[in-house]
Amino acid sequence: MKTSVCLSLLFLLAACHPNAEVADTAAPTARKPSYFESDKRQAATPVKTQTPALPAIRSRADFDLLSRVYEQDSEYEIPHVLFLIDREDNNRTDYINTPKYRLHETYLAEILKPMPTRKELFEQYRSPNRRFLFGTISWQNSTQEYVYEFWEGDKITPELLKLAEGRLKDSFFAPLRYKTNSLWQETVAAQSKAPFVTQESLIQNFPYLPLHRGKAVGTLRVITQEDDLYDVGADDIIILKEVPLVLPPVAGIISEKPSTALSHVNVLARGWGIPNIYLKDAEKILAPYIGRRIELAADAKQYRVAQTNRNTAATAAAKPPTSAISAPISQAATSPTDSASPSPTTAP
């Protein structure tokens, strides 16, 4: 299993009883972007220019030119642009042509020879003396503002955050607020006195968030800490009490912690084509199903969990499940952003 965890990291560098009736609850949603989009109905954002990057975004037109959009023309529309700051080149700021370059590292491969090694790339998220800062800017419909963010595993320092804040302020046409994706980043933001918003505050009133839609069949297990992941398999659907930095292949993901669709966990979920949802109080709600074989179905308007004897989501069910719970969404709210992870924001 340790091998699976390591492989996933390399791949990144990117209360209801079983017999109860179907239960309906109001569950507004928030959505955030991510590179891997397996939904065939979601067309790729067309490349609008061959320019690799711009040194500044001086208008909404510039932002639209470089932005990648998920859920285009829907209530969940999420435009976002990757950016890079090169500290060894006079803090040069590149706003990346995001439809053209899916990850920071694909852009870096275009402009930098030789390409950094995987170890060197990983240091761009951990070292206070790193050369590059990798981040994402996106538009938040819920708060009507632009935010910038970094991968949740990024150990950004107060000095690096102040640098990013200053460079973005000088080169972006609209006000920006920092969005934190980890307790480390919240602490650093407070130390730096940088205005910030947390992912949790953005979706605190949203009990359900479909980060990646789909269906899965597997044994429901609770993962309390990252070490518990060494015992999970590709046939498990896991409830994550905390967002891990690495993840082995699984059948489906249910997170209790507010996360971003650009998180590396969601990058993996999209790449593997599995459902990934945020469900507030998931362990409590799904307690009767823990340790049982279930089917999880997640879409934009509801999630559904049902006990089943099926082996895989692709196997046709001979008879309906004997019990199920579901939560349709009575109203929708969007939280566009994608954040930063080692991958759409990049992933080591």
ChimeraX attribute file (.defattr): number of C-alpha atoms within 10 A of each C-alpha:
attribute: neighborCount
match mode: 1-to-1
recipient: residues
	/A:1	13
	/A:2	12
	/A:3	10
	/A:4	17
	/A:5	17
	/A:6	13
	/A:7	15
	/A:8	20
	/A:9	21
	/A:10	15
	/A:11	17
	/A:12	20
	/A:13	21
	/A:14	29
	/A:15	14
	/A:16	16
	/A:17	14
	/A:18	18
	/A:19	12
	/A:20	12
	/A:21	13
	/A:22	15
	/A:23	13
	/A:24	13
	/A:25	14
	/A:26	15
	/A:27	23
	/A:28	21
	/A:29	25
	/A:30	29
	/A:31	29
	/A:32	29
	/A:33	31
	/A:34	30
	/A:35	26
	/A:36	21
	/A:37	21
	/A:38	17
	/A:39	13
	/A:40	7
	/A:41	8
	/A:42	12
	/A:43	13
	/A:44	15
	/A:45	16
	/A:46	13
	/A:47	16
	/A:48	13
	/A:49	12
	/A:50	9
	/A:51	12
	/A:52	16
	/A:53	21
	/A:54	17
	/A:55	14
	/A:56	17
	/A:57	21
	/A:58	14
	/A:59	12
	/A:60	11
	/A:61	10
	/A:62	15
	/A:63	22
	/A:64	15
	/A:65	19
	/A:66	27
	/A:67	26
	/A:68	27
	/A:69	27
	/A:70	25
	/A:71	21
	/A:72	15
	/A:73	9
	/A:74	8
	/A:75	12
	/A:76	22
	/A:77	20
	/A:78	26
	/A:79	25
	/A:80	29
	/A:81	26
	/A:82	32
	/A:83	23
	/A:84	23
	/A:85	21
	/A:86	15
	/A:87	16
	/A:88	10
	/A:89	10
	/A:90	8
	/A:91	16
	/A:92	13
	/A:93	23
	/A:94	19
	/A:95	26
	/A:96	25
	/A:97	25
	/A:98	28
	/A:99	22
	/A:100	21
	/A:101	20
	/A:102	20
	/A:103	22
	/A:104	26
	/A:105	25
	/A:106	14
	/A:107	19
	/A:108	16
	/A:109	13
	/A:110	12
	/A:111	11
	/A:112	10
	/A:113	8
	/A:114	9
	/A:115	14
	/A:116	13
	/A:117	9
	/A:118	13
	/A:119	10
	/A:120	14
	/A:121	20
	/A:122	19
	/A:123	18
	/A:124	21
	/A:125	25
	/A:126	14
	/A:127	15
	/A:128	14
	/A:129	11
	/A:130	18
	/A:131	17
	/A:132	21
	/A:133	22
	/A:134	28
	/A:135	27
	/A:136	27
	/A:137	29
	/A:138	27
	/A:139	22
	/A:140	23
	/A:141	19
	/A:142	14
	/A:143	12
	/A:144	10
	/A:145	14
	/A:146	20
	/A:147	24
	/A:148	26
	/A:149	25
	/A:150	31
	/A:151	31
	/A:152	26
	/A:153	22
	/A:154	25
	/A:155	19
	/A:156	22
	/A:157	20
	/A:158	19
	/A:159	12
	/A:160	19
	/A:161	19
	/A:162	15
	/A:163	16
	/A:164	21
	/A:165	17
	/A:166	11
	/A:167	16
	/A:168	22
	/A:169	14
	/A:170	14
	/A:171	16
	/A:172	20
	/A:173	15
	/A:174	14
	/A:175	10
	/A:176	19
	/A:177	17
	/A:178	22
	/A:179	24
	/A:180	25
	/A:181	25
	/A:182	20
	/A:183	11
	/A:184	15
	/A:185	26
	/A:186	18
	/A:187	14
	/A:188	20
	/A:189	22
	/A:190	12
	/A:191	11
	/A:192	15
	/A:193	11
	/A:194	16
	/A:195	12
	/A:196	17
	/A:197	16
	/A:198	18
	/A:199	18
	/A:200	16
	/A:201	10
	/A:202	17
	/A:203	23
	/A:204	13
	/A:205	13
	/A:206	21
	/A:207	21
	/A:208	31
	/A:209	35
	/A:210	23
	/A:211	32
	/A:212	30
	/A:213	22
	/A:214	23
	/A:215	22
	/A:216	26
	/A:217	27
	/A:218	27
	/A:219	24
	/A:220	26
	/A:221	22
	/A:222	21
	/A:223	20
	/A:224	13
	/A:225	12
	/A:226	15
	/A:227	9
	/A:228	11
	/A:229	23
	/A:230	14
	/A:231	10
	/A:232	19
	/A:233	17
	/A:234	13
	/A:235	18
	/A:236	22
	/A:237	29
	/A:238	23
	/A:239	24
	/A:240	23
	/A:241	18
	/A:242	15
	/A:243	21
	/A:244	16
	/A:245	16
	/A:246	19
	/A:247	22
	/A:248	21
	/A:249	20
	/A:250	20
	/A:251	25
	/A:252	30
	/A:253	24
	/A:254	25
	/A:255	26
	/A:256	19
	/A:257	18
	/A:258	24
	/A:259	27
	/A:260	30
	/A:261	31
	/A:262	31
	/A:263	33
	/A:264	36
	/A:265	28
	/A:266	27
	/A:267	30
	/A:268	25
	/A:269	28
	/A:270	23
	/A:271	16
	/A:272	15
	/A:273	20
	/A:274	26
	/A:275	25
	/A:276	32
	/A:277	28
	/A:278	26
	/A:279	23
	/A:280	21
	/A:281	16
	/A:282	20
	/A:283	21
	/A:284	11
	/A:285	14
	/A:286	18
	/A:287	17
	/A:288	15
	/A:289	20
	/A:290	17
	/A:291	14
	/A:292	15
	/A:293	21
	/A:294	28
	/A:295	25
	/A:296	29
	/A:297	22
	/A:298	25
	/A:299	19
	/A:300	20
	/A:301	17
	/A:302	22
	/A:303	24
	/A:304	18
	/A:305	23
	/A:306	21
	/A:307	24
	/A:308	21
	/A:309	15
	/A:310	18
	/A:311	17
	/A:312	16
	/A:313	18
	/A:314	10
	/A:315	9
	/A:316	9
	/A:317	13
	/A:318	8
	/A:319	9
	/A:320	10
	/A:321	15
	/A:322	12
	/A:323	16
	/A:324	23
	/A:325	22
	/A:326	18
	/A:327	19
	/A:328	18
	/A:329	21
	/A:330	13
	/A:331	10
	/A:332	18
	/A:333	16
	/A:334	21
	/A:335	26
	/A:336	30
	/A:337	33
	/A:338	35
	/A:339	35
	/A:340	33
	/A:341	34
	/A:342	34
	/A:343	29
	/A:344	34
	/A:345	31
	/A:346	31
	/A:347	30
	/A:348	25
